[in-house]
Amino acid sequence: MRLREWLERIESMIALLIARETVKDHYEIEEFARLVHREPFTCREWARLGRIHAEKKNSGRGPHARWVVSHDELLRYQRSGLLPLRRLS
């Protein structure tokens, strides 16, 4: 296989991977963490401390609610980073 063919094949595979990333209304914290290249624990702490806008929603998997982050918040975080640390009362 020639170099040009090999590079075209790689480009087509990358395009396919990008197309597979779907935009969702809300992301569970594990998805958000993967998208921003952080650990889920770190992102849960950011949510708990108000460093990102997130909300708890029932997951249908028992009595414990899960953190979810909106797509708009994902975009805001990617543009501007973490929110200022707020004091816990």
matplotlib code that plots the C-alpha trace (Angstrom):
import matplotlib.pyplot as plt

x = [0.0, 1.4, 1.7, -1.0, -3.5, -2.6, -3.1, -6.5, -7.5, -6.5, -8.4, -11.6, -11.3, -10.9, -14.0, -16.0, -14.9, -15.9, -19.3, -19.9, -19.7, -23.3, -24.5, -26.7, -28.9, -27.2, -24.1, -23.7, -20.6, -18.5, -19.3, -18.5, -15.2, -14.2, -15.0, -12.9, -10.1, -10.5, -11.4, -15.1, -14.2, -12.7, -15.8, -18.1, -16.1, -16.3, -20.1, -20.4, -18.3, -20.1, -17.1, -19.3, -23.1, -24.5, -27.7, -28.7, -31.2, -32.8, -31.2, -33.8, -31.1, -32.1, -32.5, -29.3, -29.4, -26.6, -24.8, -25.6, -24.1, -25.9, -24.4, -24.4, -22.3, -19.9, -19.4, -19.1, -16.4, -14.5, -14.5, -14.0, -12.9, -14.0, -16.2, -14.8, -14.8, -17.8, -17.9, -19.8, -22.3]
y = [0.0, 3.3, 6.2, 8.3, 5.4, 4.7, 8.3, 8.5, 5.3, 6.9, 10.1, 8.1, 6.2, 9.5, 10.9, 7.9, 8.2, 11.9, 11.1, 8.6, 11.3, 12.3, 15.5, 14.8, 17.1, 15.8, 13.7, 11.5, 12.5, 9.6, 10.7, 14.3, 13.2, 11.3, 14.3, 16.7, 14.1, 14.0, 11.4, 10.9, 11.5, 14.9, 15.9, 14.8, 17.0, 20.0, 19.5, 19.2, 22.4, 24.3, 24.5, 23.2, 23.6, 20.1, 18.7, 15.5, 13.3, 10.0, 7.4, 4.6, 2.4, 2.7, 5.4, 7.3, 10.2, 10.8, 14.0, 15.1, 17.9, 19.7, 20.0, 23.8, 23.4, 21.2, 23.9, 26.6, 24.5, 23.9, 27.7, 29.2, 26.4, 26.0, 28.4, 30.2, 28.3, 29.1, 28.8, 25.9, 26.9]
z = [0.0, -1.0, 1.5, -0.1, 0.0, 3.6, 4.7, 2.9, 4.7, 8.0, 7.2, 6.4, 9.7, 11.6, 9.8, 10.8, 14.5, 14.5, 13.0, 15.8, 18.4, 18.8, 20.4, 23.4, 25.5, 28.7, 29.5, 32.5, 34.4, 33.0, 29.5, 30.3, 31.9, 28.8, 26.6, 28.7, 29.4, 33.1, 35.7, 36.6, 40.3, 39.4, 37.4, 40.2, 42.6, 40.2, 40.1, 43.9, 44.3, 41.6, 39.3, 36.5, 36.1, 36.7, 38.2, 39.9, 38.0, 38.8, 36.8, 37.1, 38.6, 42.2, 44.9, 44.0, 41.6, 39.1, 38.1, 34.5, 32.5, 29.7, 26.2, 26.6, 29.8, 28.0, 25.4, 28.0, 29.9, 26.6, 25.9, 29.3, 31.7, 35.3, 37.1, 40.2, 43.4, 45.5, 49.3, 50.7, 53.5]

ax = plt.figure().add_subplot(projection="3d")
ax.plot(x, y, z, "-o")
ax.set_aspect("equal")
plt.show()
